[in-house]
Amino acid sequence: MADISGIKVIDQRLKNKAIHYSKKYNIPILKEHSNVPCLVFDRDISLHYQTDVLENNFKTGKFRTRISTFQSESLIKKAIGFSEKKQQTILDTTGGLGHDAFIIALLGEKVTLIEKNIGLCILIEEAMDSLPSTSYFSEAISRITIINADSREFIHMAKEFDVIFVDPMFNSNKKLKRTQQMEFLDNYLEEYDDPSLDFYETKFQRMVVKKELRSLCGIKAEPAISLKGSSVRYDVYLNKER
């Protein structure tokens, strides 16, 4: 799996921030002429790979609309078993750009987001950091813990979470209509990570696997519930005795 080689600072006003991430994730500050996969700290912070660029802005585009209408996310609410009476703990095993995790945190749940790609971890942190300083966002951000790791390291803790959430990013052989962000990730990550089978073998309480609408389950057992949207579905597996 590809990852960044370091951070390239163009806007010197962001140098201290770059140094912070350099120390936190143990990655170098690169010279400006370095031509490698890297994060570029300029007016906007972006991930550069070959000739492509990825940004992760929570304030613009389609995800801004999701944020503004998060209470209407009926599919994801049903999938995680959302209840206003009880806060749940969610293990997001495939953090990606942090979109689903942030919606779930806005709903009031406590999320542990695992992402093994350093570049994506920093993009998530920066996307949340750039949001307006309102209690509305600050409280949601406080409910998210971002960990740079392989989620399989948490398999022994699966039963401690109310919900295991897996999004293998539509790993499908079909020709799907993809967003520009998905096209970038398709090339950048080279392969998709799907730990759903690994977590299925644990004593989980509830597991949600987000899939492309027409894709195969990937797990031999039938889900207890399958919630279908226009382009995605959520396969829900409930706790079981093994």
N, C-alpha and C positions, 0 to 999 in steps of 0.2 A: 504494500500500500504506500502510495506517495505521501510525502509530507514536506513541509517547508524546510529550507536549509538555514533560514534566519530571517532577520528583519532589515529592510532597507529604509533609511530615514531620508526623506526628501525635504519635508517641512521640519526645520530644526526646532520649531516650537513644540513638536511632539517627541523630542529626543528623550526626555525624562520618562515619558510613557513607554517608549520603546525599550529603554533600559530596564524598566519594571518587568515587562514581559520577558525580556532576555534572561533576567535572573530567575523569574518564576518558572519558566519552562526550559531553562538551560539551553538556550539557542543563541547564536552569535548576532551581533550587529554587523551587517555586511557593508562592503564598499558599494558606492552608487553604481559602478559599472558591472557589478556581479550579475551574471545572466543565469540564474538558477531559480527554482520554485521558491518564492519568498512572499512575505507580507510587505507591502509598501505603505509607509506612513507618510501620506501626502495630505492634501486637503480632505480626502476621504481615505479611510484605511481599507485596503483591498488585497486580495490574494492573487498573485500572478503565477501562471503556469503556462509555459510555452508562449503562445501569442494571445492567450485568453486571460480575462480578468474577472474575478468574482467579488462582489460586494454583498454585504448582508445588513441592510438598513431596515429597522423596524418602523421607521417613520414615513416610508413612502411605499407605493406599489400595492400589490394584492395583499401582502401580509398586513399592511396598515388597516385595510378593510376588515381582515379577520380579527384584528385586535379591537377595532371599534365595535364589532358585532359579536364579541366572544361569547356572550350569553346565549346566542342562537346556535352555538355549536352542538346541536342535538345529538349527532352521531357519536362524537367523541365523549360526550357526557354519558350516553348510554353505555358505550364501550367500557369506560373505566368504572361504571357503577356509581356515578356522581350523586352525592346527597348533600344538601345544604346543612344537614344536621351533624355531619361528621367529616372532619378533615382526614384525607387519606395520604398515605405515603406511596409515591410512585417512583419506580426505578426505570428511567428511560435509558435503555441499553444501547441505543444508536442515535446519539444526540443530533448529529448532522448540523444544521444551521440553527437548531434550537426553537423552531417555530411551534411544533406541537407542545414541547415542554413549557414554553411561555404561555400558551393558551391555557394549559392545564393549571399553571401557577396562578394565572388571572382568575381562574375559577375557584381558587382558594386551597388547592392541594399543595402538598409539600413534595418537591421533585428533586431527586438525585439524578443529574444528567451525566451520563458517561459517554465520552467521545475520545477515541484514541488518536485522532488527528490534531496535532497542536495548532495548525493553522485555523482549523474550524473552531476550536475552543476559544481562540483569541477573537475571532470574528463574532462569536456569540457574546463574549464579554463586552466587546466594544459596541455591539448593537444595543445591548441593554444599558450600557453606560451613557449612550448618547440620547436616551429617551428623556423627555421633560421630567424635572424633579418634582413630581407630584406624588402624593400618598398612594394614589391609584396604581402607579407603576412601581414605586419604591417597595410597597408591601409585596407585590408579586415577585420582584427581583430577590427580596429577602427570603423567599420560599424556595429558591433554586440554588442548588449546590452543583457546581461544574467540576468534574473530575476527569483529568486526562489519563485514560487507562483503557485496557481491553475489558469490556463488561463481563467477560467470562471469569475475571478475577472476583466477581461478586456473586458467583453462582451459589456459594455456600451460605449466602445471606438472603437468598430468594424468598424464603418463607417469611422473612421479617418485613417485607413490603406488602402493602395491600394489593398493589398492581405492578406487574412487569409489563412494560410497554416496549414493543419491538417494531421498528420501521426499517425494513431492509431496502428501502428506496426503490421500490418497483423493479426489482431484479427480474426482468422478463425478456424473453427472446422476441417478443412481439414488437412491431414498430409503433411505439407510443408517441403521442404528441407531448413533447417535453418543454418545460420552461428553459430559459437561458441558463438559469442557475443549475437546473438538473443536467443540462448538457455539459456544463463545466465540470460538475461533480462526476459525471459519467467518465470523462476523460482523465480527470485529475486523480481520482481514487483507484482507477484501473480495475478494481474488483469491488463487489459489494459484500458487506459483512451481514450475515444473517445468523445471529445466535439463538434464534427461536427454538431450534431443536435441542440445543444444549440446556436452555432454561426449561423446556418441556419435561425434561428428565428429572427436574427438581421437585420439591414439595411446595410449589408456588401456591398462592391463594387464588390469584386471578391473573391471566396473561392475555394481553391484547396484541394481536399482530396486524399491522396495517399493510394492506396489499393493494396492488392494482386491481381494479374491479373484476377483470376476467382471468386473472392469474390463478394457478393452482395453489392449493392450501400450503403445501410444503411440509405439512405435518400429517402423518397417516391418519391420526384420529380426527374425527369430525369435530368442528368447534361447537360449543354449546349454543352459541349465538353467532350469527353472521349479519352484520349491519351494513347495508349497501347504500352508497351515495351515487352521484353521477359518474364519478371516475375512480373512486376508491371504495374499499370496504374494510371493515374491522372484524377480524375473526377473534372471537372471545372464547378462551378456554378457562374453565372453572376448576377450583381446587379438587384434588382427587386423592384417593388412597392408593399407594403403590405397594 
